[in-house]
Amino acid sequence: MDFLDEPFPDVGTYEDFHTIDWLREKSRDTDRHRKITSKSKESIWEFIKSLLDAWSGWLVMLLIGLLSGTLAGVIDLAVDWMTDLKEGVCLSALWYSHEQCCWTSNETTFADRDKCPQWQKWAELMTGYTEVQQILFWGAGVYLLNYFLYVLWALFFSFLAVSLVRVFAPYACGSGIPEIKTILSGFIIRGYLGKWTLLIKTVTLVLAVSSGLSLGKEGPLVHVACCCGNLFCSLFSKYSKNEGKRREVLSAAAAAGVSVAFGAPIGGVLFSLEEVSYYFPLKTLWRSFFAALVAAFTLRSINPFGNNRLVLFYVEYHTPWYMAELVPFILLGVFGGLWGTLFIRCNIAWCRRRKTTRLGKYPVLEVIAVTGITAVLAFPNPYTRRSTSELISELFNDCGALESSQLCDYINNPNMSRSVDDIPDRPAGPGVYSALWQLTLALVFKIVITIFTFGMKIPSGLFIPSMAVGAIAGRIVGIAVEQMAYHHHDWIIFKNWCRPGADCVTPGLYAMVGAAACLGGVTRMTVSLVVIMFELTGGLEYIVPLMAAAVTSKWVADAFGKEGIYEAHIQLNGYPYLDQDEFTHRTLATDVMRPRRNEPPLAVLTQDSTTVEDVETLIKDTDYNGFPVVVSHESERLIGFVQRRDLILNIKNARQKQDGVVSNSVVYFTEDAPQIPASNPQPLKLRRILNLSPFTVTDHTPMETVVDIFRKLGLRQCLVTRSGRLLGIITKKDVLRHMAQMMNQDPESIMFN
């Protein structure tokens, strides 16, 4: 068969910063599958090849799960070690974190479980004095020395992170989720999921989190997992040569990323479905589930948290929740919605300022400045000095008899029950009140500093900082409700469910609900958020409070704006992403199509009267992705649509491989060659690359319908006709510009086609 007779010859990849043609990709894959199926009946070898092709998808999912889980485990272990490195070092084994160091020590006591001779702070190591001797002889100097070294380590880590990103992989910065959403919608960003990005993002993610900045590793882990998915796609032609199939793999990889980020495989699948994926067929759902399962199993095998569980925040509460507690839970939902709105508006304003002023020219200086401010303000407060994950874990914990946290400093009655499973509410001691002041300061600090941290030129996730804000607020509210119930148990709201000597309020539950509310307010997740939260904590019994807070936070946040943080950053960056909001404006296709009045006519090809030179000139003078083919310039009756890359490749091949094809050769798209004089050069038939069924709408089609068609079919462009006569064309960029214009936004903010 001649190469021109192939229905969909391999025309190479799409251009950078272009959108893919979903219908074309699907048609190519259908043809490929049909060809493999027909060949499988010819021989045993072809049958084996067809089986390998069928199972290649599951093999890719297995590889993604294994690599994602391994990288996540390594990142978790490295972050624990490097975070503790800012305060001290383990002399018995330099690679041990503080906790691991004291686990292995025979001299660690239960009362001082965080202290052991093998772990030494930097001041102790540098001066040679013990902690008691330091207090006697050095006084405040020891504190200042540890303070200085803490800030120095933080600055070193962040400088190294931003330098690696700036020099080797600029795409490794940020969360990555806005770009992943855009890529999954059909956009091409070359290098964003490349090998260098994977390597640098993994290394700099450890450095950025260890520096103590108000950011998390969970969002960037989705980017890391998608890089793994893209890496393994390149090994199989089924995915490397089809951008539509590649995006099915990337959707499953995103699920694996959330699975290892939170230890929530089911939540990961739902996150991919609800938040990032644009096209999610049932087959992708099964494969996403398998990839998330393998990734979670791999992470569990590494056991990075040392608790034989997938998650760091596992909790066991011994008290049920009561209906009256829905009121504070809903109030926490309101707080989460307000915080989400405040954060999105302030962060977008700051990021826009960064893009439009000289501030954006100094990313290294910005990172160093924010790190310095964060470290200087964080060290004096024990709740901001430690890693954010450890802070959330302590806020979620229930106060049992064996807890030594300051948050569990309650005044005990010697006659009360000491059962671990049933500790009644008690009056708060001085440690709790001291912790409340420190948590209040930590809350204000986290709210402010996160606004300036997210979006810098280093890997920066938003899940953990958002959860920290909500967990702090929730724990404060929980302690307040607990003390009210203890001191005023005869009030009508407490009378029926809070008897004296009963354990009726769990402050840790309020922290969990607050964390869900704030995360929901920022990201606008609902179903996947609730599932992630109960998988994250093991609190299956508390789904209703989590649902109430998540729905309330979304309602409150949506009242001030429909966009979550990722959609806001997509719009800020001008990516061509069609969101799922309804288009309610009463405009027609004729209002949006090009050419408009006073514009040059549409660039078209005729079916049998255009020469090779005419086609090459048209390609040279324009940058369109394709051209409509009409019967003639006079009738303009539509025949089909031909892609730019198809024309370039086929004309080039014809000039090299077909004798007689020259600049004056007529290009024809009909079945039969046109009647031309014998003295003319040989014509060039390109009917096989002509799409005879391009998607068309009439000029009076409502734009509401057009927008819906673009969303659901993933169109790159559609043609506008009237009675079969071509009038114009609508591209995805035209739709996005029109939607921006209808919302009184700058239509030129959509940067790419």
FIDRENRO-441418 format. One line per 8 residues: their letters; for each residue x, y, z of C-alpha. Coordinates in nm, 3 decimals. Layout:
a> X:Y:Z; ... .
***
This chain:
mdfldepf> 0.000:0.000:0.000; 0.132:0.348:-0.085; 0.180:0.583:0.208; -0.080:0.817:0.060; -0.345:0.548:0.081; -0.322:0.515:0.460; -0.631:0.668:0.623; -0.432:0.828:0.906 .
pdvgtyed> -0.059:0.833:0.829; 0.164:0.907:1.125; 0.213:1.282:1.093; 0.424:1.322:1.404; 0.341:1.508:1.718; 0.152:1.828:1.781; 0.326:2.161:1.810; 0.416:2.292:2.155 .
fhtidwlr> 0.141:2.501:2.319; -0.128:2.364:2.090; -0.441:2.165:2.168; -0.494:1.811:2.048; -0.780:1.691:1.831; -0.959:1.438:2.053; -1.186:1.307:1.777; -0.890:1.249:1.546 .
eksrdtdr> -0.691:1.073:1.819; -0.985:0.848:1.900; -1.035:0.763:1.533; -0.665:0.680:1.493; -0.675:0.450:1.795; -0.988:0.278:1.664; -0.816:0.213:1.330; -0.504:0.084:1.507 .
hrkitsks> -0.710:-0.152:1.723; -0.909:-0.277:1.424; -0.586:-0.348:1.237; -0.436:-0.542:1.531; -0.757:-0.744:1.574; -0.769:-0.844:1.208; -0.399:-0.940:1.205; -0.432:-1.148:1.524 .
kesiwefi> -0.614:-1.416:1.321; -0.326:-1.457:1.077; -0.069:-1.626:1.303; 0.019:-1.721:1.659; 0.280:-1.444:1.675; 0.027:-1.178:1.573; -0.216:-1.318:1.832; 0.052:-1.289:2.103 .
kslldaws> 0.123:-0.933:1.989; -0.246:-0.848:2.021; -0.247:-0.988:2.378; 0.061:-0.783:2.464; -0.109:-0.475:2.326; -0.420:-0.543:2.532; -0.220:-0.592:2.852; 0.021:-0.304:2.796 .
gwlvmlli> -0.219:-0.065:2.970; -0.219:-0.272:3.290; 0.160:-0.306:3.272; 0.197:0.073:3.247; -0.033:0.113:3.549; 0.179:-0.137:3.746; 0.501:0.048:3.662; 0.347:0.386:3.749 .
gllsgtla> 0.225:0.256:4.085; 0.562:0.101:4.173; 0.769:0.408:4.079; 0.525:0.660:4.232; 0.507:0.468:4.559; 0.886:0.431:4.575; 0.950:0.800:4.507; 0.687:0.904:4.762 .
gvidlavd> 0.842:0.681:5.028; 1.191:0.816:4.956; 1.059:1.175:4.967; 0.884:1.114:5.301; 1.198:0.965:5.458; 1.424:1.238:5.321; 1.190:1.515:5.438; 1.180:1.375:5.794 .
wmtdlkeg> 1.560:1.356:5.809; 1.630:1.697:5.657; 1.363:1.873:5.864; 1.525:1.742:6.183; 1.869:1.830:6.046; 1.787:2.197:6.101; 1.782:2.138:6.478; 2.038:1.865:6.536 .
vclsalwy> 2.196:1.538:6.428; 2.198:1.173:6.535; 2.549:1.069:6.637; 2.484:0.694:6.624; 2.365:0.711:6.263; 2.375:1.037:6.067; 2.090:0.927:5.838; 1.842:0.882:6.126 .
sheqccwt> 1.580:1.146:6.199; 1.521:1.259:6.557; 1.243:1.008:6.613; 1.432:0.715:6.457; 1.742:0.805:6.657; 1.559:0.786:6.990; 1.367:0.472:6.887; 1.694:0.284:6.858 .
snettfad> 1.829:0.416:7.189; 1.812:0.198:7.502; 1.834:0.508:7.720; 1.509:0.670:7.604; 1.241:0.689:7.874; 0.866:0.725:7.828; 0.862:1.059:8.012; 1.135:1.199:7.786 .
rdkcpqwq> 1.064:1.005:7.468; 1.204:1.287:7.251; 1.535:1.301:7.437; 1.823:1.059:7.408; 2.202:1.092:7.431; 2.246:0.991:7.066; 2.049:1.295:6.943; 2.229:1.624:6.994 .
kwaelmtg> 2.123:1.973:6.901; 2.373:2.181:6.708; 2.455:2.408:7.004; 2.522:2.105:7.224; 2.743:1.950:6.958; 2.937:2.271:6.888; 2.995:2.377:7.251; 3.051:2.032:7.397 .
ytevqqil> 2.823:2.109:7.693; 2.513:1.915:7.794; 2.175:2.088:7.791; 2.189:2.155:8.168; 2.543:2.294:8.144; 2.440:2.513:7.851; 2.160:2.670:8.057; 2.400:2.734:8.348 .
fwgagvyl> 2.695:2.873:8.153; 2.559:2.997:7.823; 2.202:3.101:7.902; 2.031:3.277:7.610; 2.337:3.225:7.389; 2.245:2.859:7.334; 1.894:2.950:7.224; 2.028:3.215:6.985 .
lnyflyvl> 2.285:2.974:6.841; 2.017:2.710:6.770; 1.794:2.988:6.633; 2.069:3.111:6.397; 2.152:2.761:6.270; 1.782:2.682:6.217; 1.744:2.991:5.995; 2.073:2.918:5.817 .
walffsfl> 1.973:2.561:5.729; 1.632:2.683:5.606; 1.795:2.945:5.381; 2.042:2.689:5.246; 1.769:2.436:5.160; 1.546:2.692:4.987; 1.837:2.851:4.796; 1.943:2.510:4.669 .
avslvrvf> 1.584:2.428:4.568; 1.519:2.749:4.374; 1.862:2.735:4.209; 1.809:2.379:4.082; 1.464:2.468:3.949; 1.586:2.786:3.781; 1.889:2.627:3.614; 1.776:2.273:3.523 .
apyacgsg> 1.394:2.249:3.515; 1.183:2.567:3.523; 0.867:2.355:3.495; 0.942:2.187:3.831; 0.811:2.487:4.026; 0.468:2.531:4.182; 0.206:2.271:4.256; 0.169:2.139:3.903 .
ipeiktil> -0.201:2.062:3.936; -0.322:2.362:3.725; -0.090:2.255:3.444; -0.187:1.888:3.483; -0.554:1.984:3.451; -0.475:2.183:3.137; -0.265:1.903:2.985; -0.541:1.649:3.056 .
sgfiirgy> -0.788:1.878:2.877; -0.579:1.831:2.561; -0.311:2.100:2.579; 0.050:2.032:2.482; 0.330:2.162:2.711; 0.655:2.003:2.596; 0.893:1.918:2.880; 0.641:1.967:3.158 .
lgkwtlli> 0.626:1.593:3.219; 0.983:1.518:3.109; 1.261:1.321:3.277; 1.451:1.630:3.395; 1.135:1.775:3.545; 1.073:1.446:3.729; 1.427:1.434:3.871; 1.452:1.800:3.972 .
ktvtlvla> 1.099:1.814:4.113; 1.167:1.510:4.333; 1.492:1.655:4.470; 1.372:2.013:4.513; 1.044:1.900:4.670; 1.244:1.747:4.955; 1.450:2.065:4.992; 1.149:2.300:4.979 .
vssglslg> 0.946:2.109:5.239; 1.251:2.066:5.464; 1.320:2.440:5.457; 1.013:2.493:5.676; 0.821:2.704:5.423; 0.442:2.697:5.445; 0.392:2.444:5.170; 0.328:2.071:5.131 .
kegplvhv> 0.446:1.785:4.913; 0.102:1.640:4.836; 0.009:1.854:4.532; 0.354:1.824:4.369; 0.337:1.445:4.415; 0.053:1.445:4.159; 0.292:1.616:3.916; 0.565:1.363:4.002 .
acccgnlf> 0.328:1.070:3.940; 0.218:1.217:3.605; 0.585:1.252:3.507; 0.621:0.880:3.587; 0.317:0.810:3.370; 0.459:1.010:3.080; 0.793:0.832:3.118; 0.636:0.487:3.081 .
cslfskys> 0.409:0.605:2.797; 0.719:0.668:2.589; 0.802:0.295:2.612; 0.482:0.187:2.432; 0.390:0.316:2.085; 0.022:0.267:2.174; 0.055:0.568:2.407; 0.358:0.756:2.273 .
knegkrre> 0.197:0.806:1.931; -0.152:0.891:2.052; -0.202:1.197:2.271; -0.558:1.096:2.360; -0.449:0.755:2.495; -0.158:0.919:2.676; -0.403:1.136:2.868; -0.593:0.831:2.988 .
vlsaaaaa> -0.268:0.709:3.144; -0.199:1.051:3.296; -0.545:1.054:3.456; -0.464:0.723:3.626; -0.120:0.855:3.725; -0.285:1.154:3.896; -0.490:0.908:4.102; -0.171:0.725:4.200 .
gvsvafga> -0.016:1.057:4.300; -0.294:1.140:4.545; -0.290:0.780:4.667; 0.072:0.808:4.780; 0.040:1.170:4.889; -0.234:1.097:5.142; -0.235:0.719:5.166; -0.585:0.736:5.017 .
piggvlfs> -0.620:0.512:4.707; -0.998:0.547:4.671; -0.979:0.920:4.736; -0.709:0.940:4.469; -0.937:0.785:4.206; -1.220:1.021:4.301; -0.979:1.319:4.302; -0.870:1.237:3.948 .
leevsyyf> -1.233:1.201:3.840; -1.365:1.513:4.018; -1.075:1.756:4.007; -0.818:1.699:3.732; -0.944:1.468:3.454; -1.118:1.599:3.146; -1.196:1.265:2.981; -1.253:0.973:3.216 .
plktlwrs> -1.403:0.659:3.053; -1.491:0.352:3.259; -1.174:0.172:3.148; -0.966:0.456:3.291; -1.157:0.427:3.620; -1.052:0.061:3.659; -0.692:0.132:3.566; -0.677:0.434:3.798 .
ffaalvaa> -0.797:0.211:4.079; -0.527:-0.046:4.000; -0.250:0.217:3.978; -0.360:0.376:4.307; -0.371:0.031:4.470; -0.017:-0.060:4.356; 0.117:0.281:4.459; -0.041:0.254:4.806 .
ftlrsinp> 0.089:-0.101:4.850; 0.441:0.009:4.752; 0.432:0.300:4.997; 0.300:0.072:5.272; 0.587:-0.169:5.207; 0.841:0.111:5.254; 0.660:0.222:5.574; 0.804:0.577:5.577 .
fgnnrlvl> 0.604:0.687:5.883; 0.715:0.395:6.097; 0.362:0.325:6.219; 0.282:0.032:5.985; 0.007:0.243:5.830; -0.026:0.431:5.505; -0.089:0.767:5.671; 0.076:0.991:5.924 .
fyveyhtp> -0.252:1.127:6.063; -0.416:0.801:6.171; -0.639:0.862:6.474; -0.878:0.660:6.688; -1.148:0.857:6.864; -1.342:0.683:7.142; -1.644:0.912:7.153; -1.929:0.942:6.902 .
wymaelvp> -2.034:1.284:6.775; -2.370:1.435:6.871; -2.629:1.620:6.664; -2.577:1.945:6.859; -2.214:1.946:6.743; -2.326:2.001:6.384; -2.358:2.372:6.470; -1.983:2.424:6.538 .
fillgvfg> -1.901:2.188:6.249; -2.105:2.407:6.011; -1.943:2.720:6.156; -1.605:2.565:6.077; -1.736:2.509:5.724; -1.822:2.880:5.704; -1.473:2.966:5.826; -1.322:2.732:5.563 .
glwgtlfi> -1.523:2.897:5.284; -1.423:3.247:5.395; -1.059:3.146:5.433; -1.064:2.987:5.086; -1.205:3.304:4.930; -0.956:3.526:5.113; -0.663:3.307:5.018; -0.755:3.278:4.648 .
rcniawcr> -0.808:3.651:4.604; -0.493:3.754:4.792; -0.273:3.486:4.636; -0.390:3.562:4.280; -0.338:3.935:4.340; 0.016:3.867:4.464; 0.094:3.628:4.177; -0.038:3.881:3.924 .
rrkttrlg> 0.185:4.144:4.082; 0.476:3.901:4.054; 0.404:3.850:3.681; 0.354:4.217:3.593; 0.625:4.388:3.799; 1.001:4.358:3.841; 0.944:4.121:4.132; 0.909:3.834:3.885 .
kypvlevi> 1.264:3.891:3.761; 1.414:3.796:4.097; 1.269:3.453:4.189; 1.576:3.349:4.390; 1.569:3.666:4.597; 1.195:3.625:4.661; 1.235:3.267:4.781; 1.526:3.362:5.008 .
avtgitav> 1.330:3.657:5.154; 1.014:3.455:5.223; 1.219:3.168:5.369; 1.408:3.406:5.597; 1.089:3.569:5.724; 0.924:3.229:5.771; 1.217:3.081:5.963; 1.267:3.389:6.186 .
lafpnpyt> 0.898:3.402:6.281; 0.849:3.024:6.303; 1.131:2.925:6.540; 1.003:3.091:6.863; 0.665:2.914:6.837; 0.687:2.534:6.888; 0.375:2.483:6.672; 0.529:2.658:6.370 .
rrstseli> 0.885:2.536:6.422; 0.799:2.172:6.358; 0.694:2.039:6.020; 0.335:2.112:5.918; 0.253:1.740:5.893; 0.364:1.682:6.254; 0.158:1.984:6.363; -0.155:1.848:6.196 .
selfndcg> -0.092:1.505:6.347; -0.074:1.654:6.698; -0.387:1.865:6.641; -0.582:1.559:6.523; -0.479:1.342:6.819; -0.715:1.257:7.101; -0.583:1.320:7.452; -0.536:0.976:7.603 .
alessqlc> -0.374:0.889:7.935; -0.033:0.838:7.768; -0.021:1.167:7.575; 0.250:1.415:7.674; 0.148:1.702:7.444; 0.092:2.047:7.588; -0.257:2.032:7.437; -0.334:1.747:7.677 .
dyinnpnm> -0.236:1.931:7.996; -0.568:1.890:8.176; -0.627:1.902:8.553; -0.693:1.545:8.664; -0.923:1.440:8.945; -0.749:1.159:9.138; -1.083:0.978:9.170; -1.157:0.978:8.798 .
srsvddip> -1.128:0.676:8.575; -0.785:0.632:8.414; -0.901:0.405:8.136; -0.735:0.493:7.809; -1.062:0.441:7.622; -1.282:0.652:7.850; -1.123:0.969:7.985; -1.392:1.219:8.092 .
drpagpgv> -1.379:1.587:8.005; -1.163:1.779:8.252; -1.082:2.144:8.319; -0.800:2.279:8.106; -0.465:2.325:8.277; -0.208:2.602:8.222; -0.047:2.405:7.936; -0.371:2.409:7.735 .
ysalwqlt> -0.419:2.784:7.779; -0.057:2.847:7.683; -0.104:2.625:7.376; -0.419:2.817:7.276; -0.225:3.145:7.262; 0.054:2.982:7.063; -0.198:2.822:6.825; -0.373:3.156:6.772 .
lalvfkiv> -0.042:3.316:6.676; 0.037:3.014:6.455; -0.303:3.052:6.284; -0.242:3.417:6.196; 0.111:3.335:6.081; -0.001:3.045:5.858; -0.286:3.247:5.704; -0.056:3.532:5.605 .
itiftfgm> 0.263:3.352:5.502; 0.088:3.088:5.286; -0.048:3.365:5.062; 0.305:3.472:4.970; 0.455:3.121:4.956; 0.224:2.942:4.712; 0.329:3.012:4.354; 0.698:3.082:4.412 .
kipsglfi> 0.958:2.925:4.183; 0.994:2.612:4.394; 0.771:2.303:4.430; 0.486:2.413:4.655; 0.173:2.221:4.746; -0.132:2.372:4.908; -0.311:2.075:5.064; -0.111:2.058:5.388 .
psmavgai> -0.093:2.436:5.460; -0.470:2.464:5.404; -0.535:2.168:5.630; -0.304:2.321:5.894; -0.503:2.645:5.900; -0.829:2.453:5.938; -0.686:2.211:6.196; -0.559:2.496:6.415 .
agrivgia> -0.892:2.678:6.399; -1.079:2.352:6.459; -0.870:2.256:6.762; -0.925:2.599:6.918; -1.301:2.570:6.862; -1.297:2.209:6.991; -1.123:2.307:7.318; -1.367:2.597:7.362 .
veqmayhh> -1.669:2.368:7.315; -1.513:2.107:7.544; -1.460:2.358:7.826; -1.807:2.503:7.782; -1.954:2.155:7.808; -1.751:2.086:8.123; -1.823:2.409:8.306; -2.184:2.449:8.183 .
hdwiifkn> -2.307:2.092:8.147; -2.646:2.203:8.279; -2.708:2.426:7.974; -2.990:2.300:7.756; -2.759:2.230:7.460; -2.533:2.006:7.671; -2.790:1.863:7.912; -2.901:1.566:7.702 .
wcrpgadc> -2.559:1.439:7.593; -2.290:1.573:7.822; -2.316:1.445:8.180; -2.056:1.533:8.449; -1.769:1.284:8.436; -1.845:1.186:8.074; -1.617:1.211:7.773; -1.850:1.398:7.538 .
vtpglyam> -1.637:1.635:7.324; -1.334:1.538:7.116; -1.127:1.847:7.020; -0.925:1.642:6.770; -1.243:1.576:6.569; -1.299:1.950:6.538; -0.944:1.984:6.404; -1.018:1.716:6.144 .
vgaaaclg> -1.343:1.886:6.038; -1.172:2.226:6.024; -0.895:2.084:5.805; -1.152:1.943:5.561; -1.343:2.274:5.557; -1.038:2.486:5.473; -0.909:2.245:5.211; -1.255:2.240:5.053 .
gvtrmtvs> -1.280:2.619:5.060; -0.952:2.654:4.870; -0.988:2.370:4.617; -1.373:2.339:4.603; -1.347:1.961:4.627; -1.643:1.779:4.787; -1.681:1.403:4.738; -1.312:1.325:4.690 .
lvvimfel> -1.225:1.553:4.984; -1.448:1.364:5.228; -1.316:1.027:5.111; -0.953:1.148:5.135; -1.015:1.279:5.487; -1.162:0.958:5.625; -0.894:0.749:5.452; -0.631:0.991:5.578 .
tggleyiv> -0.739:0.962:5.941; -0.926:0.633:5.958; -1.227:0.824:6.095; -1.497:0.637:5.902; -1.759:0.709:6.172; -1.725:1.084:6.120; -1.826:1.109:5.753; -2.138:1.318:5.824 .
plmaaavt> -1.951:1.599:6.007; -1.692:1.600:5.727; -1.967:1.616:5.463; -2.145:1.899:5.644; -1.825:2.104:5.670; -1.717:2.033:5.309; -2.055:2.128:5.159; -2.084:2.440:5.376 .
skwvadaf> -1.735:2.559:5.285; -1.809:2.511:4.913; -2.141:2.698:4.936; -1.983:2.988:5.123; -1.680:3.008:4.893; -1.896:2.978:4.578; -2.102:3.274:4.699; -1.793:3.492:4.644 .
gkegiyea> -1.666:3.325:4.326; -1.695:2.992:4.148; -1.323:2.939:4.089; -1.106:2.721:4.309; -0.737:2.799:4.347; -0.632:2.576:4.057; -0.887:2.723:3.815; -0.779:3.072:3.924 .
hiqlngyp> -0.415:2.992:3.844; -0.515:2.841:3.509; -0.690:3.165:3.422; -0.399:3.373:3.555; -0.157:3.186:3.329; -0.390:3.208:3.029; -0.410:2.834:2.966; -0.685:2.723:2.724 .
yldqdeft> -0.898:2.529:2.971; -1.276:2.500:2.939; -1.419:2.468:3.289; -1.744:2.289:3.367; -1.949:2.595:3.466; -2.267:2.656:3.268; -2.260:2.912:2.988; -2.581:3.114:3.024 .
hrtlatdv> -2.530:3.404:2.780; -2.763:3.428:2.480; -2.515:3.456:2.195; -2.497:3.265:1.868; -2.222:3.092:1.673; -2.224:3.377:1.419; -2.123:3.619:1.698; -1.806:3.424:1.774 .
mrprrnep> -1.692:3.274:1.443; -1.413:3.412:1.231; -1.371:3.590:0.998; -1.558:3.884:1.141; -1.652:4.198:0.956; -1.361:4.393:0.808; -1.136:4.085:0.841; -0.973:3.900:0.547 .
plavltqd> -1.175:3.606:0.411; -1.125:3.256:0.551; -0.817:3.073:0.420; -0.953:2.769:0.230; -0.842:2.510:-0.024; -1.046:2.403:-0.323; -1.109:2.040:-0.403; -0.940:2.025:-0.744 .
sttvedve> -0.799:2.362:-0.854; -0.519:2.443:-0.605; -0.155:2.383:-0.697; 0.123:2.257:-0.471; 0.278:2.605:-0.481; -0.051:2.762:-0.370; -0.072:2.522:-0.075; 0.289:2.585:0.026 .
tlikdtdy> 0.237:2.963:0.005; -0.077:2.938:0.218; 0.110:2.732:0.479; 0.398:2.979:0.481; 0.179:3.289:0.513; -0.048:3.153:0.789; -0.014:2.968:1.118; -0.353:2.795:1.119 .
ngfpvvvs> -0.376:2.434:1.238; -0.581:2.332:0.935; -0.782:2.448:0.639; -1.141:2.387:0.519; -1.173:2.236:0.172; -1.453:2.370:-0.051; -1.581:2.287:-0.398; -1.475:2.625:-0.535 .
heserlig> -1.421:2.982:-0.420; -1.747:3.079:-0.592; -1.978:2.822:-0.430; -1.787:2.776:-0.099; -1.977:2.451:-0.043; -1.794:2.258:0.230; -1.625:1.928:0.142; -1.405:1.858:0.444 .
fvqrrdli> -1.113:1.972:0.659; -0.742:1.899:0.627; -0.476:1.934:0.897; -0.175:2.160:0.843; 0.077:1.895:0.952; -0.080:1.638:0.717; -0.037:1.876:0.425; 0.325:1.958:0.511 .
lniknarq> 0.431:1.595:0.552; 0.247:1.458:0.249; 0.367:1.729:0.010; 0.723:1.681:0.136; 0.703:1.303:0.091; 0.541:1.339:-0.252; 0.818:1.568:-0.374; 1.079:1.313:-0.258 .
kqdgvvsn> 0.911:0.986:-0.356; 0.673:1.060:-0.646; 0.807:1.144:-0.991; 0.643:1.435:-1.168; 0.515:1.620:-0.861; 0.635:1.980:-0.890; 0.517:2.324:-0.781; 0.264:2.346:-1.068 .
svvyfted> 0.107:2.007:-0.985; -0.262:2.031:-0.904; -0.360:1.909:-0.556; -0.698:1.737:-0.560; -0.913:1.590:-0.281; -1.170:1.411:-0.503; -1.187:1.040:-0.588; -1.111:1.102:-0.955 .
apqipasn> -0.837:1.323:-1.092; -0.953:1.651:-1.250; -0.950:1.692:-1.627; -0.619:1.863:-1.701; -0.414:1.889:-2.023; -0.158:1.615:-2.082; 0.119:1.876:-2.093; 0.057:1.969:-1.730 .
pqplklrr> 0.262:1.798:-1.455; 0.129:1.497:-1.264; -0.143:1.592:-1.007; -0.116:1.505:-0.637; -0.404:1.316:-0.475; -0.452:1.394:-0.104; -0.803:1.266:-0.047; -0.685:1.018:0.220 .
ilnlspft> -0.578:1.295:0.456; -0.907:1.482:0.411; -1.149:1.461:0.702; -1.482:1.421:0.521; -1.687:1.463:0.838; -1.559:1.772:1.018; -1.779:1.887:1.301; -2.009:2.166:1.185 .
vtdhtpme> -2.274:2.390:1.340; -2.506:2.640:1.175; -2.459:3.011:1.222; -2.771:3.027:1.443; -2.658:2.756:1.687; -2.664:2.898:2.044; -2.317:2.940:2.194; -2.441:2.750:2.499 .
tvvdifrk> -2.466:2.444:2.274; -2.134:2.516:2.104; -1.952:2.546:2.438; -2.108:2.218:2.555; -1.997:2.047:2.233; -1.638:2.170:2.276; -1.632:2.045:2.636; -1.780:1.701:2.580 .
lglrqclv> -1.614:1.615:2.249; -1.283:1.787:2.315; -1.297:1.968:1.982; -1.007:2.167:1.847; -1.227:2.361:1.606; -1.568:2.341:1.441; -1.686:2.492:1.113; -1.987:2.721:1.077 .
trsgrllg> -2.214:2.667:0.776; -2.549:2.775:0.636; -2.723:2.536:0.395; -2.392:2.357:0.335; -2.208:2.681:0.252; -1.901:2.758:0.462; -1.928:3.082:0.660; -1.650:3.064:0.918 .
iitkkdvl> -1.466:2.869:1.185; -1.473:2.861:1.567; -1.162:2.742:1.751; -1.121:2.657:2.118; -0.934:2.983:2.163; -1.231:3.174:2.014; -1.465:3.006:2.262; -1.238:3.091:2.557 .
rhmaqmmn> -1.202:3.451:2.442; -1.577:3.487:2.408; -1.638:3.339:2.754; -1.382:3.578:2.906; -1.545:3.869:2.727; -1.888:3.770:2.859; -1.744:3.771:3.214; -1.593:4.119:3.162 .
qdpesimf> -1.241:3.982:3.161; -0.953:4.046:2.926; -1.012:3.820:2.622; -0.646:3.848:2.524; -0.543:3.668:2.845; -0.582:3.338:2.658; -0.226:3.303:2.540; -0.211:2.990:2.327 .
n> -0.410:2.820:2.056 .
***
